[in-house]
C-alpha cells in the first residue's frame, strides 16, 4: 500500500494510473528482482503474504504455499553462495538466462491475471523485457568485475545486490511511486554502463580463450 508520505505525489498522476500504482510497482518489483535474485524475491513476497504483511493478487497466492516457500528458500541459499564466488557467479548467471527471464515475465503477468488476457500478456512482455535488462546488466557487470584479480570487489558487489533486492522489495510495497522513479534511474544507468559491461565481457571471453589454449 502507498503511504501517506507518497500519497500527495501519487495525486499528481492521472487517476487511472494512480489507481493501479501498487499493482504496477509490484509487477515491476517482481520482474526487476527476478533479474537479480529470482528465488529471494519469490521467497520474500511469498513470506510477506504468508505472514499477513502484504497480500498478493489471487494469481500469485501460490507463492505463499509452503512447498513454494521451501523451494525458494533453498534455491535462494544456493544462489547466495554461488553468487559470492568469482567465475562461478558468471556460470550461474549464464545458466539462469533461461530461467530468470521467463520467470520474471510470468510473475509480472500474474499481478494482472484478473485484468484479462490482453493485459496479462502485455505485462508478461514488459516484465520479461525488464527482467532481461536487469539480468544482462547484472551478468555483464559481474563479468567485468571478474576480470579483476582481487576477490573483494566481486564479494562487495554481490552483497550490494542482496541489499538492493531487499530494499527494493520493501520500497515497492511501502512507496511504490518512489520505487518506480528509482527503477527508471536504474534503467538509465544500465544503458550508460553498457559500453563498460561489453568491455568486461570481452575481457572475460579473451581470458577464457587463453585458458583453453593453455
For each residue, the residues with C-beta under 8 A, 3 or more apart:
1: 22 173 174
2: 6 7 10 21 22 174 175 176 177
3: 6 7 174 175
4: 7
5: 175
6: 2 3 9 10 175 176 177 178
7: 2 3 4 10 11
8: 11 12
9: 6 12 177 178
10: 2 6 7 13 18 21 176 177
11: 7 8 18
12: 8 9
13: 10 17 18 21 177
14: 17 18
15: 18 19
16: 19 20
17: 13 14 20 21 24
18: 10 11 13 14 15 21
19: 15 16
20: 16 17 23 24
21: 2 10 13 17 18 24 25 176 177 180
22: 1 2 25 26 176
23: 20 26 27 57 111 112
24: 17 20 21 27 28 176 180
25: 21 22 28 29 172 173 176 177 179 180
26: 22 23 29 30 57 111 172 173 176
27: 23 24 30 31 107 108 111 112 123 127
28: 24 25 31 32 108 127 130 172 179 180 183
29: 25 26 32 33 41 168 169 172 173 179
30: 26 27 33 34 41 45 104 107 108 110 111 127
31: 27 28 34 35 104 105 107 108 126 127 128 130 131 134
32: 28 29 35 36 104 130 131 134 168 183 186
33: 29 30 36 37 38 40 41 165 168 169
34: 30 31 38 41 100 101 103 104 107 131 134 135
35: 31 32 38 100 101 104 130 131 132 133 134 135 136 137 138
36: 32 33 41 134 135 138 161 164 165
37: 33 40 41 76 79 161 162 165
38: 33 34 35 41 42 79 96 99 100 103 104
39: 42 43 72 73 75 76 78 79
40: 33 37 43 44 72 76 79 80 162 165 166
41: 29 30 33 34 36 37 38 44 45 107 165 169
42: 38 39 45 46 63 68 72 107
43: 39 40 46 47 69 72 73 76
44: 40 41 47 48 165 166 169
45: 30 41 42 48 49 54 56 60 63 169
46: 42 43 49 50 56 63 64 65 68 69 72
47: 43 44 50 51 64 69
48: 44 45 51 53 54 56 173
49: 45 46 52 53 54 55 56 60 61 63 64
50: 46 47 64 69
51: 47 48
52: 49 55
53: 48 49
54: 45 48 49 173
55: 49 52
56: 45 46 48 49 60 61 63 64
57: 23 26 60 61 110 111 112 113 114
58: 61 113 114
59: 62 110 111 113 114
60: 45 49 56 57 63 107 110 111 113
61: 49 56 57 58 64 65
62: 59 65 68
63: 42 45 46 49 56 60 68 69 72
64: 46 47 49 50 56 61 68 69
65: 46 61 62 68 69
66: 69 70
67: 70 71
68: 42 46 62 63 64 65 71 72
69: 43 46 47 50 63 64 65 66 72 73
70: 66 67 73 74
71: 67 68 74 75
72: 39 40 42 43 46 63 68 69 75 76
73: 39 43 69 70 76 77
74: 70 71 77 78
75: 39 71 72 78 79
76: 37 39 40 43 72 73 79 80
77: 73 74 80 81
78: 39 74 75 81 82
79: 37 38 39 40 75 76 82 83 92
80: 40 76 77 83 84 162
81: 77 78 84 85
82: 78 79 85 88 89 92
83: 79 80 89 92 158 161
84: 80 81 89 154 155 158
85: 81 82 88 89 154
86: 89 90 145 146 151 154
87: 90 91 146
88: 82 85 91 92
89: 82 83 84 85 86 92 93 142 146 154 158
90: 86 87 93 94 139 142 143 146 204
91: 87 88 94 95
92: 79 82 83 88 89 95 96
93: 89 90 96 97 135 138 139 142 143
94: 90 91 97 139
95: 91 92 98 99
96: 38 92 93 99 100 135
97: 93 94 100 101 135 139
98: 95 101 102
99: 38 95 96 102 103
100: 34 35 38 96 97 103 104 131 135
101: 34 35 97 98 104 105 128 131 132 135
102: 98 99 105 106 128
103: 34 38 99 100 106 107 131
104: 30 31 32 34 35 38 100 101 107 108 127 128 130 131 132 134 135
105: 31 101 102 108 109 124 125 127 128 131
106: 102 103 109 110 124
107: 27 30 31 34 41 42 60 103 104 110 111 127
108: 27 28 30 31 104 105 111 112 123 124 126 127 128 130 131
109: 105 106 112 113 120 121 123 124 127
110: 30 57 59 60 106 107 113 120
111: 23 26 27 30 57 59 60 107 108 123
112: 23 27 57 108 109 115 116 119 120 123
113: 57 58 59 60 109 110 120
114: 57 58 59
115: 112 119 120
116: 112 119 120
117: 120 121
118: 121 122
119: 112 115 116 122 123
120: 109 110 112 113 115 116 117 123 124
121: 109 117 118 124 125
122: 118 119 125 126
123: 27 108 109 111 112 119 120 126 127
124: 105 106 108 109 120 121 127 128
125: 105 121 122 128 129
126: 31 108 122 123 129 130
127: 27 28 30 31 104 105 107 108 109 123 124 130 131
128: 31 101 102 104 105 108 124 125 131 132
129: 125 126 132 133
130: 28 31 32 35 104 108 126 127 133 134
131: 31 32 34 35 100 101 103 104 105 108 127 128 134 135
132: 35 101 104 128 129 135 136
133: 35 129 130 136 137 187 190
134: 31 32 34 35 36 104 130 131 137 138 186 190
135: 34 35 36 93 96 97 100 101 104 131 132 138 139
136: 35 132 133 139 140 197
137: 35 133 134 140 141 190 193 197
138: 35 36 93 134 135 141 142 161
139: 90 93 94 97 135 136 142 143
140: 136 137 143 144 194 197 198 200 201
141: 137 138 144 145 157 193 197 200
142: 89 90 93 138 139 145 146 154 157 158
143: 90 93 139 140 146 147 197 200 201 204
144: 140 141 147 196 197 199 200 201 203 204
145: 86 141 142 148 153 154 157 200
146: 86 87 89 90 142 143 154 200 204
147: 143 144 200 203 204 207
148: 145 153 154
149:
150: 153
151: 86 154 155
152: 155 156
153: 145 148 150 156 157
154: 84 85 86 89 142 145 146 148 151 157 158
155: 84 151 152 158 159
156: 152 153 159 160
157: 141 142 145 153 154 160 161
158: 83 84 89 142 154 155 161 162
159: 155 156 162 163
160: 156 157 163 164
161: 36 37 83 138 157 158 164 165
162: 37 40 80 158 159 165 166
163: 159 160 166 167
164: 36 160 161 167 168
165: 33 36 37 40 41 44 161 162 168 169
166: 40 44 162 163 169 170
167: 163 164 170 171
168: 29 32 33 164 165 171 172 179
169: 29 33 41 44 45 165 166 172 173
170: 166 167 173 174
171: 167 168 174 175 178 179 182
172: 25 26 28 29 168 169 175 176 179
173: 1 25 26 29 48 54 169 170 176
174: 1 2 3 170 171
175: 2 3 5 6 171 172 178 179
176: 2 6 10 21 22 24 25 26 172 173 179 180
177: 2 6 9 10 13 21 25 180 181
178: 6 9 171 175 181 182
179: 25 28 29 168 171 172 175 176 182 183
180: 21 24 25 28 176 177 183 184
181: 177 178 184 185
182: 171 178 179 185 186
183: 28 32 179 180 186 187
184: 180 181 187 188
185: 181 182 188 189
186: 32 134 182 183 189 190
187: 133 183 184 190 191
188: 184 185 191 192
189: 185 186 192 193
190: 133 134 137 186 187 193 194
191: 187 188 194
192: 188 189
193: 137 141 189 190 196 197
194: 140 190 191 197 198
195: 198 199
196: 144 193 199 200
197: 136 137 140 141 143 144 193 194 200 201
198: 140 194 195 201 202
199: 144 195 196 202 203
200: 140 141 143 144 145 146 147 196 197 203 204
201: 140 143 144 197 198 204 205
202: 198 199 205 206
203: 144 147 199 200 206 207
204: 90 143 144 146 147 200 201 207 208
205: 201 202 208 209
206: 202 203 209 210
207: 147 203 204 210 211
208: 204 205 211 212
209: 205 206 212 213
210: 206 207 213
211: 207 208 214
212: 208 209
213: 209 210
214: 211
